[in-house]
Amino acid sequence: QLSATGSNLLWYTVPTNGTGSSTAPTPSTITVGTTHYYVSQTLSNCESPRTNITVTITATPSEPSATTTYTYCQNDVAAQLSATGSNLLWYTVPTNGTGSSIAPIPSTVTAGTTHYYVSQTVLSCESSRTDITVTVNATPTAPTATTSYTYCQGAIATQLTASGTSLLWYTLPTGGSGSSTDPTPSTITAGTTHYYVSQTVSSCESPRTDIAVNITATPSEPSATTAYTYCQNDVAAQLSATGSNLLWYTVPTNGTGSSTDPTPSTITAGTTHYYVSQTVSSCESQRTDITVTIIATPIEPAATTAYTYCQNDVAAQLSATGSDL
């Protein structure tokens, strides 16, 4: 409400004439522009000239321009907010409150949505506030997976798998470039290799699940006497070897092993191969080749099979044709 110092004040909307009001007016600020108000005082029934009071309504400036939506993943490094305008003031509430001239840096520690507000001031008039929404998406959980595999050296490994969305596979626990292709572990070299997998939800990547693949070294072949020779129809001894969890085979690869030490047959002449492996930590070794040779029974030596002498004759030494008689 306008005010003036004087006696018996009268308020007018025109500089001369018109009808005065004893009630001080309250200017309207709805419309931009300049309005004149006039006020006089009256002493001893005489009215003074009128004082001109000019009320200027300055247009509310437009809101400052700004990017109004930001999205971050939890714990990302956020950039300081910015807007284009004059004498910017930043608020945490849409109305009232106390503005700061320092643009805030959003916190990404907690998932959720936060609103920031910014106004500009032109010719001492503050604009409405631009609403800037900052959404922090929660870090997704690491994907679920079998976290330990054990293979024997040289075994055929299966492709790794995990349950999650938009999986990325890494060879490092942090950093590096992820691949969307599920890896198949190599079993060529004994040792432990770690694979890491993350999932991405709402453009936010989770921590990585550590999958350890253990390759157990192929044990050495069992030690054994690797060559036996028998005469046909000899009594052969049961074969033996030194090792753990021995398995005996009749073929060098594949086939089904037996835990019973075999006893070679000597019925038929020829060479037979027996193969034996050992198993250590569930991994089977290469097979030791044991050769059993059966030598055919030689034919009887040729000889004159009947001699006749008179008593007291001089007998000749017997003879036969053959080897090692």
C-alpha positions as CSV (number, residue, x, y, z in Angstrom):
1,Q,0.0,0.0,0.0
2,L,1.3,3.4,-0.9
3,S,2.0,5.9,1.9
4,A,2.8,9.6,2.2
5,T,3.4,12.1,5.0
6,G,0.8,14.8,5.4
7,S,-2.6,15.7,6.7
8,N,-5.9,14.7,5.3
9,L,-4.3,12.9,2.5
10,L,-6.3,12.3,-0.7
11,W,-5.2,9.8,-3.4
12,Y,-5.8,10.3,-7.1
13,T,-5.2,8.4,-10.4
14,V,-4.9,11.7,-12.4
15,P,-2.6,14.6,-11.9
16,T,-5.5,17.2,-11.8
17,N,-9.2,17.0,-11.2
18,G,-10.8,13.7,-10.5
19,T,-12.1,12.5,-7.1
20,G,-9.7,11.8,-4.4
21,S,-9.8,8.9,-1.9
22,S,-8.6,8.9,1.6
23,T,-7.6,5.3,1.3
24,A,-4.0,4.8,0.2
25,P,-4.0,2.5,-2.9
26,T,-2.1,-0.8,-3.3
27,P,-0.6,-0.9,-6.8
28,S,-1.4,-3.9,-9.0
29,T,1.7,-5.7,-10.2
30,I,-0.2,-8.0,-12.7
31,T,0.7,-6.0,-15.8
32,V,4.1,-4.8,-16.8
33,G,4.4,-1.0,-17.2
34,T,4.4,2.3,-15.4
35,T,1.4,3.7,-13.4
36,H,1.2,7.1,-11.7
37,Y,-0.5,7.7,-8.4
38,Y,-1.0,11.2,-7.0
39,V,-1.5,12.3,-3.4
40,S,-2.4,15.7,-1.8
41,Q,-2.9,17.0,1.7
42,T,-5.5,19.4,3.0
43,L,-4.8,22.1,5.6
44,S,-7.3,24.7,6.8
45,N,-9.6,23.5,4.0
46,C,-7.0,24.2,1.5
47,E,-5.7,21.3,-0.7
48,S,-2.1,21.2,-1.7
49,P,-0.7,20.3,-5.1
50,R,-0.4,16.6,-5.8
51,T,2.8,14.5,-5.3
52,N,3.4,12.2,-8.2
53,I,4.3,8.7,-7.2
54,T,5.5,6.5,-10.1
55,V,5.1,2.7,-9.8
56,T,7.0,0.8,-12.4
57,I,6.2,-2.9,-12.9
58,T,9.2,-4.7,-14.4
59,A,8.5,-7.9,-16.4
60,T,9.3,-11.1,-14.6
61,P,12.4,-12.5,-16.4
62,S,12.1,-15.9,-18.0
63,E,13.4,-19.0,-16.2
64,P,17.0,-19.7,-16.9
65,S,17.6,-22.4,-19.6
66,A,19.2,-25.6,-18.5
67,T,19.4,-29.3,-19.1
68,T,16.5,-30.4,-16.9
69,T,17.1,-34.1,-16.6
70,Y,20.3,-35.9,-15.5
71,T,20.7,-39.6,-14.9
72,Y,23.6,-41.2,-13.0
73,C,24.5,-44.6,-11.7
74,Q,25.0,-44.9,-8.0
75,N,28.5,-43.6,-6.9
76,D,29.2,-42.1,-10.3
77,V,31.1,-38.9,-10.4
78,A,28.5,-36.2,-11.0
79,A,29.2,-32.9,-12.8
80,Q,28.3,-29.6,-11.4
81,L,24.9,-28.4,-12.5
82,S,24.8,-25.4,-14.9
83,A,22.2,-23.1,-16.3
84,T,22.2,-20.1,-18.7
85,G,20.9,-16.8,-17.2
86,S,21.9,-13.8,-15.1
87,N,22.6,-13.7,-11.4
88,L,21.6,-17.4,-11.0
89,L,20.4,-18.6,-7.6
90,W,20.1,-22.3,-6.8
91,Y,17.5,-23.7,-4.5
92,T,16.5,-27.1,-3.1
93,V,12.8,-26.2,-2.9
94,P,10.5,-25.0,-5.7
95,T,9.4,-21.9,-3.8
96,N,10.7,-19.8,-0.9
97,G,14.0,-21.0,0.8
98,T,17.3,-19.3,0.4
99,G,19.1,-19.4,-2.9
100,S,22.9,-19.9,-3.4
101,S,24.9,-18.4,-6.2
102,I,27.1,-21.6,-6.2
103,A,25.8,-24.3,-8.6
104,P,25.5,-27.6,-6.7
105,I,27.1,-30.9,-7.5
106,P,24.6,-33.7,-7.1
107,S,25.4,-36.5,-4.7
108,T,25.2,-40.0,-6.2
109,V,25.7,-41.9,-3.0
110,T,22.1,-42.8,-2.6
111,A,19.7,-44.1,-5.3
112,G,16.7,-42.0,-5.9
113,T,15.5,-38.7,-7.5
114,T,16.4,-35.2,-6.3
115,H,15.1,-31.9,-7.6
116,Y,17.2,-28.8,-7.9
117,Y,15.8,-25.4,-8.8
118,V,17.5,-22.4,-10.4
119,S,16.3,-18.8,-11.0
120,Q,17.8,-15.8,-12.7
121,T,17.5,-12.1,-11.6
122,V,17.2,-9.3,-14.1
123,L,16.7,-5.7,-13.1
124,S,16.4,-6.8,-9.5
125,C,13.5,-9.2,-10.5
126,E,13.8,-12.8,-9.9
127,S,12.4,-15.3,-12.3
128,S,10.5,-18.5,-11.7
129,R,12.6,-21.5,-11.0
130,T,13.7,-24.0,-13.5
131,D,13.3,-27.6,-12.1
132,I,16.3,-29.8,-12.8
133,T,15.7,-33.5,-12.0
134,V,18.7,-35.7,-11.1
135,T,18.0,-39.4,-11.0
136,V,20.5,-41.8,-9.4
137,N,19.9,-45.4,-10.4
138,A,20.8,-48.0,-7.9
139,T,23.8,-50.2,-8.6
140,P,22.5,-53.6,-9.6
141,T,23.6,-56.7,-7.7
142,A,26.3,-58.9,-9.2
143,P,25.0,-61.6,-11.5
144,T,24.6,-65.1,-10.0
145,A,26.8,-67.9,-11.3
146,T,28.6,-71.0,-10.3
147,T,31.8,-69.5,-8.9
148,S,34.2,-72.5,-9.1
149,Y,34.9,-75.0,-11.8
150,T,37.5,-77.8,-11.8
151,Y,38.7,-79.5,-14.9
152,C,41.4,-82.0,-15.7
153,Q,44.2,-80.8,-17.9
154,G,43.2,-81.3,-21.6
155,A,39.5,-82.0,-20.7
156,I,36.7,-80.4,-22.8
157,A,35.4,-77.4,-20.9
158,T,31.9,-76.0,-21.2
159,Q,31.1,-72.4,-21.9
160,L,30.7,-70.3,-18.7
161,T,27.2,-69.0,-17.8
162,A,25.7,-66.5,-15.4
163,S,22.2,-65.2,-14.6
164,G,21.7,-61.5,-15.2
165,T,20.9,-58.8,-17.7
166,S,23.2,-57.6,-20.4
167,L,26.2,-59.6,-19.1
168,L,29.7,-58.5,-19.7
169,W,32.7,-60.8,-19.2
170,Y,36.1,-59.6,-18.2
171,T,39.6,-61.1,-17.4
172,L,40.2,-58.5,-14.7
173,P,38.4,-57.7,-11.5
174,T,38.2,-54.0,-12.4
175,G,38.8,-52.0,-15.5
176,G,39.4,-53.6,-18.9
177,S,36.9,-54.1,-21.7
178,G,34.0,-56.4,-21.3
179,S,32.7,-58.9,-23.8
180,S,29.1,-60.0,-24.3
181,T,30.2,-63.5,-25.4
182,D,30.3,-66.2,-22.7
183,P,33.9,-67.5,-22.5
184,T,35.0,-71.1,-22.8
185,P,37.9,-71.8,-20.5
186,S,41.1,-73.2,-21.9
187,T,42.3,-76.5,-20.2
188,I,45.7,-76.6,-21.9
189,T,47.7,-75.3,-19.0
190,A,47.4,-76.4,-15.3
191,G,46.5,-73.7,-12.8
192,T,43.7,-71.4,-11.8
193,T,42.2,-68.7,-14.0
194,H,39.7,-66.1,-12.9
195,Y,36.8,-64.9,-15.1
196,Y,34.6,-61.9,-14.0
197,V,31.1,-61.1,-15.1
198,S,28.8,-58.1,-14.5
199,Q,25.3,-57.2,-15.4
200,T,23.9,-53.9,-16.6
201,V,20.5,-52.7,-15.5
202,S,19.1,-49.2,-16.4
203,S,22.5,-48.3,-17.9
204,C,24.2,-49.1,-14.6
205,E,26.8,-51.8,-14.4
206,S,27.0,-54.1,-11.3
207,P,30.0,-55.3,-9.4
208,R,31.7,-58.3,-11.0
209,T,31.2,-61.9,-10.0
210,D,34.5,-63.8,-9.7
211,I,34.4,-67.3,-11.3
212,A,37.5,-69.4,-10.6
213,V,38.4,-72.2,-13.1
214,N,40.9,-74.7,-11.7
215,I,42.8,-76.9,-14.2
216,T,44.3,-79.9,-12.4
217,A,47.6,-81.1,-13.9
218,T,47.5,-84.5,-15.7
219,P,49.2,-87.0,-13.4
220,S,52.2,-88.9,-14.7
221,E,51.7,-92.4,-16.1
222,P,52.0,-95.2,-13.5
223,S,55.4,-96.9,-13.4
224,A,55.6,-100.6,-14.5
225,T,57.7,-103.3,-16.1
226,T,56.7,-102.6,-19.7
227,A,57.8,-105.9,-21.4
228,Y,57.2,-109.5,-20.5
229,T,58.1,-112.6,-22.5
230,Y,56.6,-116.1,-21.9
231,C,56.8,-119.4,-23.6
232,Q,53.5,-120.7,-25.0
233,N,51.5,-122.3,-22.2
234,D,53.7,-121.0,-19.4
235,V,52.0,-119.9,-16.2
236,A,52.0,-116.1,-16.4
237,A,52.1,-113.8,-13.4
238,Q,49.4,-111.1,-12.8
239,L,50.5,-107.8,-14.2
240,S,51.3,-104.9,-11.7
241,A,52.0,-101.2,-11.8
242,T,52.8,-98.5,-9.2
243,G,50.2,-95.7,-9.0
244,S,46.9,-94.6,-7.5
245,N,43.5,-95.9,-8.5
246,L,44.9,-98.0,-11.4
247,L,42.7,-98.7,-14.3
248,W,43.6,-101.4,-16.9
249,Y,42.7,-101.3,-20.5
250,T,43.1,-103.4,-23.7
251,V,43.2,-100.3,-25.9
252,P,45.5,-97.2,-25.8
253,T,42.7,-94.7,-25.8
254,N,39.0,-94.8,-24.9
255,G,37.5,-98.1,-23.8
256,T,36.4,-99.0,-20.3
257,G,39.1,-99.6,-17.6
258,S,39.1,-102.3,-15.0
259,S,40.5,-101.9,-11.5
260,T,41.6,-105.6,-11.5
261,D,45.2,-106.4,-12.5
262,P,45.0,-108.7,-15.5
263,T,46.8,-112.0,-15.9
264,P,48.1,-112.5,-19.5
265,S,47.0,-115.6,-21.4
266,T,49.8,-117.7,-22.8
267,I,47.7,-120.0,-24.9
268,T,48.3,-118.3,-28.2
269,A,51.7,-117.1,-29.4
270,G,52.0,-113.5,-30.3
271,T,52.2,-110.0,-28.7
272,T,49.5,-108.4,-26.6
273,H,49.5,-104.9,-25.3
274,Y,48.0,-104.0,-21.9
275,Y,47.5,-100.4,-20.8
276,V,47.3,-99.0,-17.3
277,S,46.5,-95.5,-16.0
278,Q,46.4,-93.9,-12.6
279,T,43.9,-91.3,-11.3
280,V,44.9,-88.5,-9.0
281,S,42.5,-85.8,-7.8
282,S,39.9,-87.2,-10.1
283,C,42.2,-86.7,-13.1
284,E,43.3,-89.8,-15.1
285,S,46.9,-90.0,-16.4
286,Q,48.1,-91.2,-19.8
287,R,48.3,-95.0,-20.1
288,T,51.5,-97.0,-19.7
289,D,51.9,-99.6,-22.5
290,I,52.9,-103.1,-21.2
291,T,53.8,-105.5,-23.9
292,V,53.4,-109.3,-23.3
293,T,55.1,-111.5,-25.9
294,I,54.2,-115.2,-26.0
295,I,56.8,-117.3,-27.9
296,A,55.4,-120.3,-29.7
297,T,56.4,-123.7,-28.5
298,P,59.1,-125.0,-30.9
299,I,58.7,-128.3,-32.8
300,E,60.5,-131.3,-31.4
301,P,64.0,-131.9,-32.8
302,A,64.4,-134.3,-35.7
303,A,66.3,-137.5,-35.0
304,T,66.6,-141.2,-35.7
305,T,64.0,-142.4,-33.3
306,A,65.0,-146.2,-33.1
307,Y,68.4,-147.9,-32.8
308,T,69.2,-151.7,-32.3
309,Y,72.5,-153.1,-30.9
310,C,73.8,-156.5,-30.0
311,Q,74.9,-156.9,-26.4
312,N,78.4,-155.5,-25.9
313,D,78.5,-153.7,-29.3
314,V,80.1,-150.3,-29.4
315,A,77.2,-147.8,-29.6
316,A,77.4,-144.5,-31.4
317,Q,76.6,-141.2,-29.7
318,L,73.0,-140.2,-30.2
319,S,72.3,-137.1,-32.3
320,A,69.3,-134.9,-33.2
321,T,68.8,-131.9,-35.4
322,G,67.6,-128.8,-33.5
323,S,68.8,-125.8,-31.4
324,D,69.9,-125.8,-27.8
325,L,69.2,-129.6,-27.5
